Amino acid sequence: MEDVLTDIPPPSRFFLEDLNNFTPPPPPLPYPFLLFSTPNPTKPLRPSLLIIALSSPSLNFFHHVSKTLIGTLILPEIPVSGNSIQPSLRDRSCNIYTLDDADQPTLLVSVQYAVAAERAHAVAKTLINEQMLPERVLILDSIQSRNFRGKLPPDDTFALKLETSVERKGVGDGRGESQLLKGVGYFPSGSVVDGLAAALLSRCQVNKIKGTLCVSWPESGGSVTSLVKSLLLKDVLPGLERGINSFGEGEHFRFGGNKDHLLDSDLYT
């Protein structure tokens, strides 16, 4: 007869997923929030253009542009220990700047950390809300090969775009063409963009804001950084060239975690 005290117990009839049903869910994460250098601004920021840099080439470009730090987005689960006093490409930060030499009131948001898929919409709602009401939004991200329909040549450099319906129709401009990145082709049908970039563009679409998402290939390197620079100076910020500080054409930096931050998120077709 088996001894119930000393014998090895039989395997559980429950699957691991069933056992997890008895575990209480973790507490919800705190909502992200904006922190400005001027406490409790009485009026919302209404820039003519809000630029949100997510890709390594765009972060490299704007790192060398003359700008003024006015605030930051706090994502509670992202640690700030180890960040430098002066803004650095190696910091895990999401800073908000005004561009000093732009021809129109322009805000820049430099997102230098990976945003989890389940937090993308919360971050998008925090950046585009009652505190920041831009007339137009430009999002800069990279093409992910796993989401692109077709083969991406490793030695080619190019950029494509997606737009909100208001931007494409040119509502309020008196013309039927887009005013941003006129020479850039559209993202092909069947390919997708996901993560924070998709959440931001969706936020613009829901709020009927003129929004453009520009994605570039490859994800990093001197050639694609030069391409992003030329597109911005030609079509978006022509007056900004005088405010660039010693920009190296071959310099590039790919912040940690960027290549993997778009897994398992909502897709934007």
Phi and psi restraints in degrees (value plus and minus 20) as a CYANA .aco file:
   2 GLU   PHI     -92.5   -52.5
   2 GLU   PSI     124.3   164.3
   3 ASP   PHI    -115.9   -75.9
   3 ASP   PSI      95.0   135.0
   4 VAL   PHI     -90.0   -50.0
   4 VAL   PSI     -34.6     5.4
   5 LEU   PHI    -109.9   -69.9
   5 LEU   PSI     -51.0   -11.0
   6 THR   PHI    -128.7   -88.7
   6 THR   PSI     -43.7    -3.7
   7 ASP   PHI     -91.4   -51.4
   7 ASP   PSI     132.7   172.7
   8 ILE   PHI     -87.1   -47.1
   8 ILE   PSI     109.3   149.3
   9 PRO   PHI     -86.8   -46.8
   9 PRO   PSI     132.4   172.4
  10 PRO   PHI     -88.4   -48.4
  10 PRO   PSI     139.5   179.5
  11 PRO   PHI     -82.5   -42.5
  11 PRO   PSI     129.4   169.4
  12 SER   PHI     -87.7   -47.7
  12 SER   PSI     123.9   163.9
  13 ARG   PHI    -104.0   -64.0
  13 ARG   PSI     -22.9    17.1
  14 PHE   PHI    -112.5   -72.5
  14 PHE   PSI     124.3   164.3
  15 PHE   PHI    -100.4   -60.4
  15 PHE   PSI     141.0   181.0
  16 LEU   PHI     -79.9   -39.9
  16 LEU   PSI     -56.7   -16.7
  17 GLU   PHI     -83.8   -43.8
  17 GLU   PSI     -55.3   -15.3
  18 ASP   PHI     -89.2   -49.2
  18 ASP   PSI     -58.6   -18.6
  19 LEU   PHI     -85.1   -45.1
  19 LEU   PSI     -52.6   -12.6
  20 ASN   PHI     -87.6   -47.6
  20 ASN   PSI     -39.8     0.2
  21 ASN   PHI     -85.3   -45.3
  21 ASN   PSI     -42.0    -2.0
  22 PHE   PHI    -111.2   -71.2
  22 PHE   PSI     -22.2    17.8
  23 THR   PHI    -111.4   -71.4
  23 THR   PSI     108.7   148.7
  24 PRO   PHI     -83.8   -43.8
  24 PRO   PSI     122.3   162.3
  25 PRO   PHI     -84.5   -44.5
  25 PRO   PSI     130.3   170.3
  26 PRO   PHI     -87.2   -47.2
  26 PRO   PSI     134.3   174.3
  27 PRO   PHI     -84.5   -44.5
  27 PRO   PSI     127.0   167.0
  28 PRO   PHI     -85.3   -45.3
  28 PRO   PSI     126.5   166.5
  29 LEU   PHI     -92.7   -52.7
  29 LEU   PSI     126.2   166.2
  30 PRO   PHI     -80.5   -40.5
  30 PRO   PSI     130.4   170.4
  31 TYR   PHI     -94.5   -54.5
  31 TYR   PSI     122.1   162.1
  32 PRO   PHI     -85.0   -45.0
  32 PRO   PSI     136.0   176.0
  33 PHE   PHI    -168.0  -128.0
  33 PHE   PSI     142.2   182.2
  34 LEU   PHI    -119.0   -79.0
  34 LEU   PSI     120.9   160.9
  35 LEU   PHI    -148.0  -108.0
  35 LEU   PSI      96.3   136.3
  36 PHE   PHI    -124.4   -84.4
  36 PHE   PSI     136.9   176.9
  37 SER   PHI     -87.1   -47.1
  37 SER   PSI     -48.7    -8.7
  38 THR   PHI    -117.0   -77.0
  38 THR   PSI      90.2   130.2
  39 PRO   PHI     -82.3   -42.3
  39 PRO   PSI     115.9   155.9
  40 ASN   PHI      30.4    70.4
  40 ASN   PSI      44.3    84.3
  41 PRO   PHI     -79.7   -39.7
  41 PRO   PSI     114.2   154.2
  42 THR   PHI     -94.6   -54.6
  42 THR   PSI     -47.1    -7.1
  43 LYS   PHI    -138.7   -98.7
  43 LYS   PSI     124.3   164.3
  44 PRO   PHI     -90.1   -50.1
  44 PRO   PSI     133.1   173.1
  45 LEU   PHI     -96.8   -56.8
  45 LEU   PSI     107.8   147.8
  46 ARG   PHI    -144.8  -104.8
  46 ARG   PSI      49.9    89.9
  47 PRO   PHI     -93.2   -53.2
  47 PRO   PSI     131.3   171.3
  48 SER   PHI     -86.0   -46.0
  48 SER   PSI     -53.1   -13.1
  49 LEU   PHI    -161.6  -121.6
  49 LEU   PSI     112.6   152.6
  50 LEU   PHI    -133.9   -93.9
  50 LEU   PSI      99.1   139.1
  51 ILE   PHI    -126.4   -86.4
  51 ILE   PSI     107.8   147.8
  52 ILE   PHI    -137.1   -97.1
  52 ILE   PSI      89.7   129.7
  53 ALA   PHI    -114.5   -74.5
  53 ALA   PSI      98.5   138.5
  54 LEU   PHI    -133.3   -93.3
  54 LEU   PSI     -50.7   -10.7
  55 SER   PHI    -104.6   -64.6
  55 SER   PSI     136.8   176.8
  56 SER   PHI     -80.2   -40.2
  56 SER   PSI     -64.0   -24.0
  57 PRO   PHI     -80.2   -40.2
  57 PRO   PSI     -62.7   -22.7
  58 SER   PHI     -89.8   -49.8
  58 SER   PSI     -56.8   -16.8
  59 LEU   PHI     -84.9   -44.9
  59 LEU   PSI     -59.5   -19.5
  60 ASN   PHI     -83.2   -43.2
  60 ASN   PSI     -64.0   -24.0
  61 PHE   PHI     -81.7   -41.7
  61 PHE   PSI     -72.2   -32.2
  62 PHE   PHI     -92.1   -52.1
  62 PHE   PSI     -37.0     3.0
  63 HIS   PHI     -83.8   -43.8
  63 HIS   PSI     -47.4    -7.4
  64 HIS   PHI    -119.4   -79.4
  64 HIS   PSI     -12.0    28.0
  65 VAL   PHI    -116.6   -76.6
  65 VAL   PSI     122.4   162.4
  66 SER   PHI     -87.9   -47.9
  66 SER   PSI     102.7   142.7
  67 LYS   PHI    -173.8  -133.8
  67 LYS   PSI     145.3   185.3
  68 THR   PHI    -144.1  -104.1
  68 THR   PSI     107.5   147.5
  69 LEU   PHI     -94.8   -54.8
  69 LEU   PSI     105.6   145.6
  70 ILE   PHI    -141.5  -101.5
  70 ILE   PSI     -32.2     7.8
  71 GLY   PHI    -199.2  -159.2
  71 GLY   PSI    -196.3  -156.3
  72 THR   PHI    -173.6  -133.6
  72 THR   PSI     135.6   175.6
  73 LEU   PHI    -119.5   -79.5
  73 LEU   PSI     108.8   148.8
  74 ILE   PHI    -121.6   -81.6
  74 ILE   PSI      97.5   137.5
  75 LEU   PHI    -126.7   -86.7
  75 LEU   PSI      88.2   128.2
  76 PRO   PHI     -74.4   -34.4
  76 PRO   PSI     -51.6   -11.6
  77 GLU   PHI    -100.9   -60.9
  77 GLU   PSI     -26.7    13.3
  78 ILE   PHI    -113.1   -73.1
  78 ILE   PSI      96.7   136.7
  79 PRO   PHI     -91.7   -51.7
  79 PRO   PSI     125.0   165.0
  80 VAL   PHI    -126.3   -86.3
  80 VAL   PSI     -21.1    18.9
  81 SER   PHI     -85.1   -45.1
  81 SER   PSI     117.6   157.6
  82 GLY   PHI      75.2   115.2
  82 GLY   PSI     -30.9     9.1
  83 ASN   PHI     -90.3   -50.3
  83 ASN   PSI     125.6   165.6
  84 SER   PHI    -100.5   -60.5
  84 SER   PSI     143.3   183.3
  85 ILE   PHI     -87.7   -47.7
  85 ILE   PSI     -66.9   -26.9
  86 GLN   PHI    -106.4   -66.4
  86 GLN   PSI     122.4   162.4
  87 PRO   PHI     -74.6   -34.6
  87 PRO   PSI     113.7   153.7
  88 SER   PHI    -156.9  -116.9
  88 SER   PSI     131.4   171.4
  89 LEU   PHI     -86.9   -46.9
  89 LEU   PSI     -38.2     1.8
  90 ARG   PHI    -110.1   -70.1
  90 ARG   PSI     -23.2    16.8
  91 ASP   PHI     -94.9   -54.9
  91 ASP   PSI     128.9   168.9
  92 ARG   PHI    -115.9   -75.9
  92 ARG   PSI      68.9   108.9
  93 SER   PHI    -164.8  -124.8
  93 SER   PSI     145.0   185.0
  94 CYS   PHI    -156.8  -116.8
  94 CYS   PSI      60.8   100.8
  95 ASN   PHI    -110.1   -70.1
  95 ASN   PSI     133.7   173.7
  96 ILE   PHI    -136.6   -96.6
  96 ILE   PSI     109.7   149.7
  97 TYR   PHI    -148.4  -108.4
  97 TYR   PSI     139.4   179.4
  98 THR   PHI    -124.2   -84.2
  98 THR   PSI     118.3   158.3
  99 LEU   PHI    -105.1   -65.1
  99 LEU   PSI     101.2   141.2
 100 ASP   PHI     -89.1   -49.1
 100 ASP   PSI     -55.7   -15.7
 101 ASP   PHI    -129.0   -89.0
 101 ASP   PSI      -4.5    35.5
 102 ALA   PHI     -93.9   -53.9
 102 ALA   PSI     129.6   169.6
 103 ASP   PHI     -95.3   -55.3
 103 ASP   PSI     -35.2     4.8
 104 GLN   PHI    -156.2  -116.2
 104 GLN   PSI     136.6   176.6
 105 PRO   PHI     -77.5   -37.5
 105 PRO   PSI      94.7   134.7
 106 THR   PHI    -152.1  -112.1
 106 THR   PSI     112.4   152.4
 107 LEU   PHI    -128.7   -88.7
 107 LEU   PSI     126.7   166.7
 108 LEU   PHI    -143.7  -103.7
 108 LEU   PSI     112.9   152.9
 109 VAL   PHI    -136.4   -96.4
 109 VAL   PSI      98.0   138.0
 110 SER   PHI    -122.9   -82.9
 110 SER   PSI      87.7   127.7
 111 VAL   PHI    -114.5   -74.5
 111 VAL   PSI      86.4   126.4
 112 GLN   PHI    -130.8   -90.8
 112 GLN   PSI       8.7    48.7
 113 TYR   PHI    -167.6  -127.6
 113 TYR   PSI     141.2   181.2
 114 ALA   PHI     -98.5   -58.5
 114 ALA   PSI     111.2   151.2
 115 VAL   PHI    -122.0   -82.0
 115 VAL   PSI     104.5   144.5
 116 ALA   PHI     -82.3   -42.3
 116 ALA   PSI     132.5   172.5
 117 ALA   PHI     -78.2   -38.2
 117 ALA   PSI     -62.2   -22.2
 118 GLU   PHI     -92.6   -52.6
 118 GLU   PSI     -28.0    12.0
 119 ARG   PHI    -128.2   -88.2
 119 ARG   PSI     -22.8    17.2
 120 ALA   PHI     -82.7   -42.7
 120 ALA   PSI     -64.9   -24.9
 121 HIS   PHI     -88.7   -48.7
 121 HIS   PSI     -54.3   -14.3
 122 ALA   PHI     -85.3   -45.3
 122 ALA   PSI     -61.5   -21.5
 123 VAL   PHI     -85.7   -45.7
 123 VAL   PSI     -61.4   -21.4
 124 ALA   PHI     -81.7   -41.7
 124 ALA   PSI     -62.6   -22.6
 125 LYS   PHI     -86.9   -46.9
 125 LYS   PSI     -50.7   -10.7
 126 THR   PHI     -93.3   -53.3
 126 THR   PSI     -56.9   -16.9
 127 LEU   PHI     -96.9   -56.9
 127 LEU   PSI     -52.7   -12.7
 128 ILE   PHI    -139.3   -99.3
 128 ILE   PSI      72.4   112.4
 129 ASN   PHI    -171.2  -131.2
 129 ASN   PSI    -177.3  -137.3
 130 GLU   PHI     -88.3   -48.3
 130 GLU   PSI     -41.1    -1.1
 131 GLN   PHI    -103.2   -63.2
 131 GLN   PSI     -47.4    -7.4
 132 MET   PHI    -151.7  -111.7
 132 MET   PSI      92.4   132.4
 133 LEU   PHI    -141.0  -101.0
 133 LEU   PSI      61.3   101.3
 134 PRO   PHI     -96.6   -56.6
 134 PRO   PSI     132.5   172.5
 135 GLU   PHI     -96.9   -56.9
 135 GLU   PSI     -52.2   -12.2
 136 ARG   PHI    -167.9  -127.9
 136 ARG   PSI     127.0   167.0
 137 VAL   PHI    -147.2  -107.2
 137 VAL   PSI     115.1   155.1
 138 LEU   PHI    -142.4  -102.4
 138 LEU   PSI     101.9   141.9
 139 ILE   PHI    -129.5   -89.5
 139 ILE   PSI     111.2   151.2
 140 LEU   PHI    -137.5   -97.5
 140 LEU   PSI      97.3   137.3
 141 ASP   PHI    -160.5  -120.5
 141 ASP   PSI    -198.8  -158.8
 142 SER   PHI    -131.5   -91.5
 142 SER   PSI     134.8   174.8
 143 ILE   PHI     -97.1   -57.1
 143 ILE   PSI     111.9   151.9
 144 GLN   PHI    -117.7   -77.7
 144 GLN   PSI     103.4   143.4
 145 SER   PHI     -79.2   -39.2
 145 SER   PSI     -53.0   -13.0
 146 ARG   PHI     -89.9   -49.9
 146 ARG   PSI     -40.0     0.0
 147 ASN   PHI    -121.8   -81.8
 147 ASN   PSI     -19.3    20.7
 148 PHE   PHI    -120.3   -80.3
 148 PHE   PSI     110.8   150.8
 149 ARG   PHI    -104.2   -64.2
 149 ARG   PSI      90.2   130.2
 150 GLY   PHI      98.3   138.3
 150 GLY   PSI     156.6   196.6
 151 LYS   PHI    -113.6   -73.6
 151 LYS   PSI     112.7   152.7
 152 LEU   PHI    -117.5   -77.5
 152 LEU   PSI      96.3   136.3
 153 PRO   PHI     -87.1   -47.1
 153 PRO   PSI     107.8   147.8
 154 PRO   PHI     -86.6   -46.6
 154 PRO   PSI     -44.4    -4.4
 155 ASP   PHI    -121.8   -81.8
 155 ASP   PSI      -9.5    30.5
 156 ASP   PHI    -124.1   -84.1
 156 ASP   PSI     133.2   173.2
 157 THR   PHI    -150.9  -110.9
 157 THR   PSI     105.5   145.5
 158 PHE   PHI    -179.4  -139.4
 158 PHE   PSI     151.1   191.1
 159 ALA   PHI    -158.2  -118.2
 159 ALA   PSI     128.0   168.0
 160 LEU   PHI    -155.3  -115.3
 160 LEU   PSI     148.6   188.6
 161 LYS   PHI    -162.6  -122.6
 161 LYS   PSI     138.7   178.7
 162 LEU   PHI    -147.7  -107.7
 162 LEU   PSI     128.4   168.4
 163 GLU   PHI    -154.9  -114.9
 163 GLU   PSI     135.0   175.0
 164 THR   PHI     -95.4   -55.4
 164 THR   PSI     142.2   182.2
 165 SER   PHI     -83.4   -43.4
 165 SER   PSI     -54.8   -14.8
 166 VAL   PHI     -86.8   -46.8
 166 VAL   PSI     -60.7   -20.7
 167 GLU   PHI     -86.0   -46.0
 167 GLU   PSI     -62.7   -22.7
 168 ARG   PHI     -87.4   -47.4
 168 ARG   PSI     -57.7   -17.7
 169 LYS   PHI     -97.9   -57.9
 169 LYS   PSI     -35.0     5.0
 170 GLY   PHI      47.9    87.9
 170 GLY   PSI      16.2    56.2
 171 VAL   PHI     -82.7   -42.7
 171 VAL   PSI     108.4   148.4
 172 GLY   PHI      70.1   110.1
 172 GLY   PSI     -28.8    11.2
 173 ASP   PHI    -116.0   -76.0
 173 ASP   PSI     -30.2     9.8
 174 GLY   PHI      55.9    95.9
 174 GLY   PSI      -6.3    33.7
 175 ARG   PHI    -169.3  -129.3
 175 ARG   PSI     140.8   180.8
 176 GLY   PHI    -120.0   -80.0
 176 GLY   PSI       4.1    44.1
 177 GLU   PHI    -145.9  -105.9
 177 GLU   PSI     138.2   178.2
 178 SER   PHI     -93.3   -53.3
 178 SER   PSI     125.9   165.9
 179 GLN   PHI    -115.3   -75.3
 179 GLN   PSI     -32.8     7.2
 180 LEU   PHI    -130.2   -90.2
 180 LEU   PSI     114.5   154.5
 181 LEU   PHI      33.5    73.5
 181 LEU   PSI      35.2    75.2
 182 LYS   PHI     -81.6   -41.6
 182 LYS   PSI     -54.8   -14.8
 183 GLY   PHI    -106.5   -66.5
 183 GLY   PSI     -16.4    23.6
 184 VAL   PHI    -115.4   -75.4
 184 VAL   PSI     112.6   152.6
 185 GLY   PHI     -94.1   -54.1
 185 GLY   PSI     147.3   187.3
 186 TYR   PHI    -107.2   -67.2
 186 TYR   PSI     130.9   170.9
 187 PHE   PHI     -82.2   -42.2
 187 PHE   PSI     111.4   151.4
 188 PRO   PHI     -88.6   -48.6
 188 PRO   PSI     129.0   169.0
 189 SER   PHI     -84.4   -44.4
 189 SER   PSI     121.1   161.1
 190 GLY   PHI      76.4   116.4
 190 GLY   PSI     -38.4     1.6
 191 SER   PHI    -112.6   -72.6
 191 SER   PSI     137.9   177.9
 192 VAL   PHI    -151.4  -111.4
 192 VAL   PSI     137.0   177.0
 193 VAL   PHI    -144.8  -104.8
 193 VAL   PSI     116.2   156.2
 194 ASP   PHI    -153.2  -113.2
 194 ASP   PSI    -194.7  -154.7
 195 GLY   PHI      58.5    98.5
 195 GLY   PSI    -173.7  -133.7
 196 LEU   PHI     -83.4   -43.4
 196 LEU   PSI     -57.4   -17.4
 197 ALA   PHI     -79.7   -39.7
 197 ALA   PSI     -64.7   -24.7
 198 ALA   PHI     -85.8   -45.8
 198 ALA   PSI     -59.5   -19.5
 199 ALA   PHI     -84.3   -44.3
 199 ALA   PSI     -59.6   -19.6
 200 LEU   PHI     -86.2   -46.2
 200 LEU   PSI     -64.0   -24.0
 201 LEU   PHI     -85.9   -45.9
 201 LEU   PSI     -58.2   -18.2
 202 SER   PHI     -83.5   -43.5
 202 SER   PSI     -59.2   -19.2
 203 ARG   PHI     -81.6   -41.6
 203 ARG   PSI     -61.1   -21.1
 204 CYS   PHI     -84.4   -44.4
 204 CYS   PSI     -61.8   -21.8
 205 GLN   PHI     -82.8   -42.8
 205 GLN   PSI     -64.5   -24.5
 206 VAL   PHI     -85.3   -45.3
 206 VAL   PSI     -57.5   -17.5
 207 ASN   PHI    -112.2   -72.2
 207 ASN   PSI     -11.9    28.1
 208 LYS   PHI      35.5    75.5
 208 LYS   PSI      26.2    66.2
 209 ILE   PHI    -123.1   -83.1
 209 ILE   PSI     121.7   161.7
 210 LYS   PHI     -87.5   -47.5
 210 LYS   PSI      91.6   131.6
 211 GLY   PHI    -150.1  -110.1
 211 GLY   PSI     121.4   161.4
 212 THR   PHI    -152.4  -112.4
 212 THR   PSI     111.2   151.2
 213 LEU   PHI    -130.0   -90.0
 213 LEU   PSI      98.2   138.2
 214 CYS   PHI    -129.4   -89.4
 214 CYS   PSI     101.4   141.4
 215 VAL   PHI    -134.5   -94.5
 215 VAL   PSI     118.5   158.5
 216 SER   PHI    -141.1  -101.1
 216 SER   PSI     139.4   179.4
 217 TRP   PHI    -157.4  -117.4
 217 TRP   PSI     117.5   157.5
 218 PRO   PHI     -97.2   -57.2
 218 PRO   PSI    -197.0  -157.0
 219 GLU   PHI     -91.8   -51.8
 219 GLU   PSI     -46.2    -6.2
 220 SER   PHI    -174.8  -134.8
 220 SER   PSI     145.7   185.7
 221 GLY   PHI     110.0   150.0
 221 GLY   PSI     140.5   180.5
 222 GLY   PHI     -85.6   -45.6
 222 GLY   PSI     -56.2   -16.2
 223 SER   PHI     -87.6   -47.6
 223 SER   PSI     -63.5   -23.5
 224 VAL   PHI     -93.6   -53.6
 224 VAL   PSI     -50.5   -10.5
 225 THR   PHI     -84.2   -44.2
 225 THR   PSI     -60.8   -20.8
 226 SER   PHI     -85.5   -45.5
 226 SER   PSI     -57.2   -17.2
 227 LEU   PHI     -84.0   -44.0
 227 LEU   PSI     -67.1   -27.1
 228 VAL   PHI     -81.4   -41.4
 228 VAL   PSI     -61.5   -21.5
 229 LYS   PHI     -79.8   -39.8
 229 LYS   PSI     -66.4   -26.4
 230 SER   PHI     -85.7   -45.7
 230 SER   PSI     -58.8   -18.8
 231 LEU   PHI     -84.3   -44.3
 231 LEU   PSI     -63.0   -23.0
 232 LEU   PHI     -88.5   -48.5
 232 LEU   PSI     -62.2   -22.2
 233 LEU   PHI     -93.2   -53.2
 233 LEU   PSI     -47.3    -7.3
 234 LYS   PHI    -104.9   -64.9
 234 LYS   PSI     -66.8   -26.8
 235 ASP   PHI    -128.1   -88.1
 235 ASP   PSI     -39.4     0.6
 236 VAL   PHI    -135.6   -95.6
 236 VAL   PSI     -72.7   -32.7
 237 LEU   PHI    -149.7  -109.7
 237 LEU   PSI      48.6    88.6
 238 PRO   PHI     -84.7   -44.7
 238 PRO   PSI     -44.9    -4.9
 239 GLY   PHI    -106.9   -66.9
 239 GLY   PSI     -15.4    24.6
 240 LEU   PHI    -107.4   -67.4
 240 LEU   PSI     -33.7     6.3
 241 GLU   PHI     -82.0   -42.0
 241 GLU   PSI     -50.6   -10.6
 242 ARG   PHI     -92.4   -52.4
 242 ARG   PSI     -33.1     6.9
 243 GLY   PHI    -123.6   -83.6
 243 GLY   PSI      -6.5    33.5
 244 ILE   PHI    -107.4   -67.4
 244 ILE   PSI     110.9   150.9
 245 ASN   PHI    -123.5   -83.5
 245 ASN   PSI      88.3   128.3
 246 SER   PHI      20.7    60.7
 246 SER   PSI      42.7    82.7
 247 PHE   PHI    -105.6   -65.6
 247 PHE   PSI     102.2   142.2
 248 GLY   PHI    -109.7   -69.7
 248 GLY   PSI     105.3   145.3
 249 GLU   PHI     -82.9   -42.9
 249 GLU   PSI     -54.1   -14.1
 250 GLY   PHI    -112.5   -72.5
 250 GLY   PSI     -19.7    20.3
 251 GLU   PHI    -103.4   -63.4
 251 GLU   PSI     114.5   154.5
 252 HIS   PHI    -174.1  -134.1
 252 HIS   PSI     136.9   176.9
 253 PHE   PHI    -167.3  -127.3
 253 PHE   PSI     115.6   155.6
 254 ARG   PHI    -135.5   -95.5
 254 ARG   PSI      88.0   128.0
 255 PHE   PHI     -91.4   -51.4
 255 PHE   PSI     129.2   169.2
 256 GLY   PHI     -82.0   -42.0
 256 GLY   PSI     117.1   157.1
 257 GLY   PHI      69.1   109.1
 257 GLY   PSI     -28.8    11.2
 258 ASN   PHI     -84.7   -44.7
 258 ASN   PSI     -55.6   -15.6
 259 LYS   PHI     -92.1   -52.1
 259 LYS   PSI     -36.5     3.5
 260 ASP   PHI    -132.8   -92.8
 260 ASP   PSI     -12.6    27.4
 261 HIS   PHI    -105.2   -65.2
 261 HIS   PSI     -17.1    22.9
 262 LEU   PHI    -129.4   -89.4
 262 LEU   PSI       0.3    40.3
 263 LEU   PHI    -102.9   -62.9
 263 LEU   PSI     122.4   162.4
 264 ASP   PHI      35.1    75.1
 264 ASP   PSI      28.8    68.8
 265 SER   PHI    -143.0  -103.0
 265 SER   PSI     153.2   193.2
 266 ASP   PHI     -86.0   -46.0
 266 ASP   PSI     121.1   161.1
 267 LEU   PHI    -119.4   -79.4
 267 LEU   PSI     125.1   165.1
 268 TYR   PHI    -138.9   -98.9
 268 TYR   PSI      97.0   137.0
